[in-house]
Amino acid sequence: MDRDKPARSVEAEDFASRCDELLGEVEQRGGEILITRGGAVIARLIPFATELRPFVGRSDGTINLPPGDLLAPIGKDWEVDQDL
């Protein structure tokens, strides 16, 4: 599925009459189609994934952390709110 391509939307009534055509489109081209009713999204048509992506490493390269020790003290004093 191409995540950079914006999803197109189809009203539920139109989807009902063109269901087979739209299923074929998603199967062949990928992407997704948002199904709406009165302008609100009620469903999302996406291709079936025959291969599941592994969970570990899925976000690799999407998060940039500053260099250094994430568990080291930050050098600021703080107090615990006992009223919570």
C-alpha positions in Angstrom: 0.0 0.0 0.0 1.4 3.4 -1.0 1.2 5.5 2.2 2.2 8.7 0.4 -0.8 8.6 -2.0 -3.8 10.3 -0.5 -6.8 8.1 0.0 -9.8 8.7 -2.2 -13.3 8.7 -0.8 -16.6 7.3 -2.1 -20.0 7.8 -0.6 -21.6 4.6 0.8 -24.4 4.7 -1.8 -21.9 5.0 -4.7 -19.8 2.2 -3.1 -22.8 -0.1 -3.0 -23.4 0.2 -6.7 -19.7 0.0 -7.7 -18.5 -2.4 -5.0 -17.0 -5.0 -7.4 -15.2 -2.3 -9.5 -13.7 -0.7 -6.4 -12.6 -4.0 -4.9 -10.8 -4.8 -8.2 -9.2 -1.3 -8.1 -7.8 -1.7 -4.6 -6.6 -5.3 -5.4 -4.8 -4.2 -8.6 -3.4 -0.8 -7.6 -3.2 -0.9 -3.9 -3.9 2.2 -1.9 -7.1 2.7 0.1 -10.6 4.0 -0.4 -12.5 5.7 2.4 -16.2 5.0 2.4 -18.2 7.9 3.7 -21.8 8.6 4.7 -22.8 12.3 4.8 -19.1 13.3 4.6 -18.1 11.2 7.6 -15.8 8.2 7.2 -17.5 5.0 8.1 -15.1 2.4 6.7 -11.8 2.0 4.9 -11.2 -0.4 2.0 -7.6 -1.6 1.9 -5.8 -4.5 0.2 -5.5 -7.8 2.2 -1.9 -8.3 3.3 -0.8 -11.8 2.6 2.5 -11.2 4.4 2.5 -9.5 7.8 5.3 -7.1 8.5 7.4 -8.0 11.6 6.6 -5.9 14.6 10.2 -5.5 15.7 11.9 -2.9 13.5 8.7 -1.6 12.0 9.5 2.0 13.0 13.2 1.8 12.1 14.4 5.1 10.7 11.2 7.0 11.7 12.3 8.2 15.2 15.4 10.3 15.7 16.7 10.5 19.2 19.4 12.9 20.4 22.8 11.4 21.2 23.4 10.6 24.9 22.0 8.5 27.7 18.2 8.6 27.8 18.3 7.4 31.4 20.8 9.9 32.7 19.6 12.6 35.1 18.4 15.8 33.3 20.0 18.2 35.8 16.7 19.7 37.0 15.1 19.4 40.4 11.5 18.3 40.6 8.9 17.5 43.2 6.2 14.9 43.3 2.6 16.2 43.7 1.3 14.2 46.6 -2.4 15.3 45.9 -2.8 13.0 42.9 
